[in-house]
């Protein structure tokens, strides 16, 4: 056995103690590092919250570009809609030597049909111009046979016609079915200083009507007597009555006496060619024929080959005069339907060919009209007025290239 000196034993004991202390220190250090690592994840959690900041600053870019778009889009509509040809056509002048009817007229003679009235006050009110639909679903028409003057015009796409009737002395209890306006009404209403009655209009025509400034009564007018008939289907069932319309006019300060130039009338017919049958080649849905009834002294109207009836009486409608007025038909940019069809501007300012049918004969001549507030003048080859027969008149607006079929006995 080896003997260890006491001094060596002491050094060994100190060494063991030192090693034990070092081991304990190392153990404590490792524990503190683990604890430190465990606390790191919570301190990193706030970092993802800042990653949303860049997207929010990026979204500001589109908002700046969007503000420019609205300033561009409203500009085109106002400039494109009010560009129908009507305003540019209005200033057209007609030679000043056009004969004018005598300003003196019997106060008991209706200036629109040349017939006497028992009450002169009925001639001191404003004419009503009522817009009728002319689809098959709208037939028969109510009140037409009591109108002094009726106008017929071709609609957009040249597929059908529409009608405007003028009422002054008569008061039918029903007028309709009522339909929407077209540019031609801007030319017919002012010559009568009248009130226009219709169902509505496209945006483009509404703008032109507002510019024209004459009084209008539409389906939206309160207490104007509009109603829907159960006998027909919409949109061919909107009606009113002349008494109700005149009551509305009085309540809204629209009624007033007007000075009407009217037409030239004479009981004796002028010289002309025999014309007892007339065919007007309107679109297929609206072809028109007239057959002269010598006993009644009227041209009896047919549409699509069938008698054209008055709804209030069930009788065929006859006219003392049929005036075929050849007028320019111009394309506009006013969209009227879902197919994109655009309205036709029918030019009634200026001059052109006219045919006046009365008493079973036709008189060829020229129509002239200087401005929109004038009545047209119908002149023969010598420049003299072609007198109408006292009674109702149907004015047919047709394109200049139309060829009528006329037969005489």
C-alpha positions in Angstrom: 0.0 0.0 0.0 1.3 3.4 -1.0 1.4 6.0 1.7 0.2 9.5 0.9 1.6 12.4 2.5 -0.7 14.7 4.4 0.3 17.7 2.2 -0.6 15.8 -1.0 -4.0 14.8 0.5 -4.8 18.5 1.1 -4.1 19.5 -2.5 -6.2 16.6 -3.9 -9.1 17.7 -1.7 -8.9 21.2 -2.9 -8.8 20.0 -6.6 -11.9 17.9 -6.1 -13.7 20.9 -4.5 -12.6 23.1 -7.5 -13.9 20.6 -10.0 -17.2 20.3 -8.2 -17.6 24.1 -8.2 -16.8 24.2 -12.0 -19.4 21.6 -12.7 -22.0 23.4 -10.7 -21.3 26.6 -12.5 -21.6 25.0 -15.9 -24.9 23.4 -14.9 -26.3 26.8 -13.9 -25.1 28.4 -17.1 -26.8 25.9 -19.3 -30.1 26.3 -17.4 -30.0 30.0 -17.7 -29.5 29.7 -21.5 -32.5 27.4 -21.9 -34.6 29.9 -20.0 -33.4 32.7 -22.1 -34.3 30.8 -25.4 -37.8 30.0 -24.1 -38.6 33.7 -23.7 -37.6 34.7 -27.3 -40.8 33.5 -29.2 -43.2 35.9 -27.4 -41.0 38.9 -28.3 -41.2 38.0 -32.0 -45.0 37.8 -32.2 -45.5 41.6 -32.8 -43.5 41.5 -36.1 -46.2 40.1 -38.3 -48.5 43.0 -37.4 -46.3 45.4 -39.5 -46.5 43.3 -42.6 -50.1 44.8 -43.3 -48.8 48.3 -43.6 -47.4 48.1 -47.2 -50.8 46.9 -48.7 -52.6 49.7 -47.1 -50.3 52.3 -48.6 -50.6 50.5 -52.0 -54.4 50.7 -52.0 -54.2 54.5 -52.1 -52.9 54.3 -55.7 -56.1 53.1 -57.3 -58.3 55.6 -55.4 -56.3 58.4 -57.0 -56.8 57.0 -60.5 -60.5 56.4 -60.0 -61.2 60.0 -59.3 -60.2 60.9 -62.8 -62.7 58.6 -64.4 -66.0 60.3 -63.4 -64.8 63.6 -64.8 -64.4 62.0 -68.2 -67.6 59.9 -68.4 -70.3 62.6 -68.0 -68.9 64.7 -70.8 -70.0 62.7 -73.9 -73.8 62.3 -73.2 -74.7 66.0 -73.3 -72.7 66.6 -76.4 -74.1 63.6 -78.3 -77.8 63.7 -77.3 -78.8 67.2 -78.4 -77.5 66.7 -82.0 -80.6 65.8 -83.9 -80.8 67.7 -87.2 -84.0 69.6 -86.2 -82.4 72.8 -84.8 -80.2 73.2 -87.9 -83.1 72.8 -90.2 -85.4 75.4 -88.6 -83.7 78.5 -90.0 -84.4 77.4 -93.6 -86.2 80.2 -95.4 -88.9 80.0 -98.1 -89.4 82.7 -100.7 -91.6 85.5 -99.2 -94.0 85.6 -102.2 -95.8 82.5 -100.8 -99.6 83.3 -100.8 -101.0 83.6 -97.4 -104.7 82.9 -96.5 -106.8 86.0 -95.8 -106.5 87.0 -92.2 -110.3 87.8 -92.1 -112.3 84.7 -91.2 -115.9 84.2 -90.0 -115.6 83.8 -86.2 -118.1 81.0 -86.4 -116.0 79.0 -88.9 -113.5 76.5 -87.5 -110.1 77.4 -89.1 -108.9 73.8 -88.9 -111.8 72.1 -90.8 -113.8 75.0 -92.4 -117.0 73.9 -90.7 -119.3 76.2 -88.8 -119.7 76.0 -85.0 -122.6 77.1 -82.8 -120.4 78.4 -80.0 -117.5 80.6 -81.0 -115.8 80.2 -77.6 -114.7 76.7 -78.6 -112.5 78.3 -81.2 -110.8 80.5 -78.7 -109.0 77.7 -76.8 -105.8 75.8 -77.5 -105.7 72.8 -79.8 -104.8 69.5 -78.3 -102.4 67.4 -80.2 -102.7 63.7 -79.1 -100.2 61.1 -80.0 -101.6 57.6 -80.9 -99.9 54.3 -81.3 -100.6 52.5 -84.5 -99.7 48.9 -83.8 -102.4 46.3 -84.5 -102.8 45.8 -80.8 -103.8 49.5 -80.5 -106.7 49.2 -83.0 -109.4 50.5 -83.1 -108.5 54.1 -82.1 -110.8 56.2 -80.0 -111.7 59.8 -80.9 -109.9 59.9 -84.3 -113.1 60.5 -86.2 -113.7 63.7 -84.3 -110.3 65.2 -84.9 -110.1 68.2 -87.2 -106.6 67.2 -88.6 -104.7 63.9 -88.4 -101.0 63.4 -89.1 -99.3 60.1 -89.9 -95.5 59.6 -89.9 -93.1 56.7 -90.3 -91.2 55.4 -87.2 -87.6 54.4 -86.7 -86.4 51.5 -88.8 -89.2 52.2 -91.3 -91.3 49.3 -89.9 -94.5 51.1 -88.8 -96.3 54.4 -88.6 -97.7 56.5 -85.7 -100.4 59.1 -85.6 -101.0 62.6 -84.1 -104.6 63.9 -84.0 -105.6 67.6 -83.5 -108.7 68.5 -81.4 -110.1 72.0 -81.2 -113.9 72.2 -81.2 -114.7 68.5 -80.5 -114.5 66.8 -77.1 -114.5 63.0 -77.5 -114.9 61.1 -74.2 -112.0 58.9 -75.0 -108.8 59.4 -76.9 -106.2 56.7 -77.4 -104.3 54.4 -77.1 -101.6 57.0 -76.4 -98.0 56.4 -77.2 -94.6 58.1 -77.2 -93.4 61.2 -79.0 -91.0 61.4 -81.9 -89.1 64.4 -83.5 -91.9 65.1 -85.9 -94.0 66.4 -83.0 -91.5 69.2 -82.5 -92.6 70.5 -86.0 -96.4 70.0 -85.7 -97.3 71.3 -82.3 -95.9 74.9 -82.6 -98.0 75.8 -85.7 -101.1 75.3 -83.5 -99.6 76.9 -80.4 -101.0 73.7 -79.0 -100.7 71.4 -76.0 -99.1 68.1 -76.7 -100.5 64.9 -75.1 -98.4 61.7 -75.2 -97.3 58.8 -73.0 -93.6 59.6 -72.8 -90.4 59.8 -74.9 -86.8 58.6 -75.2 -84.1 60.7 -73.5 -83.1 62.3 -76.7 -86.6 63.4 -77.7 -87.4 64.5 -74.1 -84.4 66.9 -74.3 -85.6 68.3 -77.6 -89.2 68.7 -76.2 -87.8 70.5 -73.2 -85.9 72.9 -75.4 -89.0 73.5 -77.6 -90.8 74.8 -74.5 -94.4 74.2 -75.6 -96.8 72.7 -72.9 -97.0 69.0 -72.6 -99.2 66.5 -70.8 -97.9 63.0 -70.2 -99.0 59.9 -68.3 -97.1 61.2 -65.3 -99.2 64.4 -65.2 -101.5 64.3 -62.1 -105.2 64.5 -62.6 -105.0 64.6 -66.4 -107.5 61.8 -66.8 -105.1 59.0 -67.9 -106.2 55.4 -67.4 -105.5 51.9 -68.6 -108.3 50.2 -70.5 -109.0 46.5 -69.6 -110.0 45.9 -73.2 -106.4 46.0 -74.5 -103.0 44.9 -73.3 -100.2 47.3 -72.4 -98.6 49.2 -73.9 -101.6 49.6 -76.1 -104.2 50.5 -73.5 -103.4 54.1 -72.2 -106.3 56.5 -72.7 -107.5 59.9 -71.6 -110.4 62.1 -72.6 -110.6 65.6 -74.1 -112.8 67.0 -71.3 -110.4 65.7 -68.7 -107.4 67.1 -70.5 -109.1 70.5 -70.8 -109.9 70.5 -67.1 -106.2 69.8 -66.4 -105.2 72.6 -68.7 -107.5 75.1 -67.0 -106.2 74.0 -63.5 -102.6 74.5 -64.6 -103.0 77.7 -66.5 -102.3 76.1 -69.9 -105.6 77.2 -71.5 -105.7 80.4 -73.5 -107.1 81.8 -76.7 -104.8 81.3 -79.7 -104.8 82.9 -83.1 -104.9 80.1 -85.8 -104.0 80.8 -89.4 -105.6 77.6 -90.4 -106.1 76.2 -93.9 -107.8 77.5 -97.0 -111.3 76.0 -97.6 -113.7 76.1 -100.5 -116.9 74.0 -101.1 -116.3 74.0 -104.9 -113.4 71.6 -105.9 -110.6 72.9 -108.1 -109.7 71.2 -111.3 -107.8 67.9 -110.9 -107.4 64.4 -112.1 -109.9 61.6 -111.1 -108.7 59.8 -108.0 -111.2 57.4 -106.3 -108.7 54.9 -105.0 -105.3 55.6 -103.3 -102.7 53.2 -102.1 -99.8 54.5 -99.9 -96.9 52.0 -99.7 -96.2 52.5 -96.0 -94.4 49.7 -94.2 -96.1 46.3 -94.3 -97.7 46.8 -90.9 -99.2 50.2 -91.8 -100.1 50.1 -95.5 -102.9 52.6 -96.2 -105.7 52.7 -98.8 -108.5 55.1 -99.4 -111.6 54.5 -101.4 -113.8 57.5 -102.3 -117.4 57.2 -101.3 -119.2 59.6 -103.6 -122.4 59.4 -101.5 -120.7 60.5 -98.3 -118.2 62.7 -100.1 -115.4 61.1 -98.1 -112.3 59.0 -98.6 -112.9 55.9 -96.5 -109.7 54.7 -94.9 -108.4 51.1 -94.8 -105.3 49.8 -93.1 -103.7 46.5 -94.2 -106.6 46.2 -96.5 -109.3 46.2 -93.8 -111.7 49.1 -92.9 -110.1 51.4 -90.3 -112.7 51.8 -87.5 -113.5 54.3 -84.8 -113.6 52.6 -81.4 -116.3 54.9 -80.0 -118.8 54.2 -82.8 -117.6 51.1 -84.6 -117.9 52.9 -87.9 -115.3 53.2 -90.7 -113.4 56.4 -90.6 -113.7 58.7 -93.6 -111.9 62.0 -94.5 -113.0 64.9 -96.6 -109.4 65.5 -97.6 -106.3 63.4 -97.8 -103.0 65.4 -98.2 -99.9 63.5 -99.2 -96.9 65.6 -98.3 -93.5 64.5 -99.6 -90.9 65.5 -97.1 -87.2 64.6 -96.4 -86.7 61.8 -93.8 -83.3 62.1 -92.1 -81.5 59.8 -89.7 -80.7 61.0 -86.2 -78.6 59.6 -83.4 -81.6 59.4 -81.0 -81.9 55.7 -79.9 -85.5 54.7 -79.6 -85.5 51.0 -78.8 -83.5 48.1 -77.4 -82.3 47.2 -80.9 -80.5 50.5 -81.2 -82.9 51.9 -83.9 -82.7 55.6 -84.2 -85.5 58.2 -84.6 -86.3 59.7 -88.0 -86.3 63.5 -88.4 -89.2 64.4 -90.7 -88.4 67.8 -92.3 -91.5 69.9 -92.7 -89.7 73.3 -93.1 -88.9 74.2 -96.7 -90.9 73.1 -99.7 -91.7 70.0 -101.7 -94.3 68.0 -103.7 -97.8 67.7 -102.4 -101.0 65.9 -103.6 -104.4 67.0 -102.3 -107.2 64.5 -102.7 -110.8 65.7 -102.4 -114.1 65.1 -104.1 -112.8 62.1 -105.9 -109.9 63.9 -107.6 -106.3 64.8 -107.0 -104.6 68.2 -107.4 -100.8 68.2 -107.8 -98.9 71.0 -106.3 -96.2 72.3 -103.9 -96.1 72.6 -100.2 -94.2 75.5 -98.6 -93.5 76.4 -95.0 -91.1 79.1 -93.8 -90.9 78.4 -90.1 -92.1 76.0 -87.4 -94.9 78.3 -86.2 -96.4 78.6 -89.7 -99.2 76.6 -91.2 -98.0 75.0 -94.5 -99.3 76.4 -97.8 -100.5 74.0 -100.5 -100.1 75.7 -103.9 -101.0 74.7 -107.4 -98.9 75.0 -110.5 -99.8 78.7 -110.8 -98.9 79.4 -107.2 -102.5 79.7 -106.0 -103.7 78.1 -102.8 -105.2 74.6 -103.2 -108.4 74.9 -101.1 -109.4 71.9 -98.9 -113.0 70.7 -98.7 -114.7 71.7 -95.5 -114.3 68.7 -93.2 -111.5 66.6 -91.6 -108.1 66.2 -93.2 -105.6 63.4 -92.9 -102.0 64.5 -93.7 -99.7 61.6 -94.8 -96.0 62.4 -94.4 -94.1 60.2 -97.0 -90.5 60.1 -98.2 -89.8 62.0 -101.5 -89.2 58.8 -103.4 -92.6 57.2 -102.6 -94.7 56.1 -105.5 -98.5 56.1 -104.8 -100.9 54.0 -106.7 -103.8 56.2 -107.8 -106.9 55.0 -109.7 -109.8 57.0 -111.0 -113.1 56.1 -112.8 
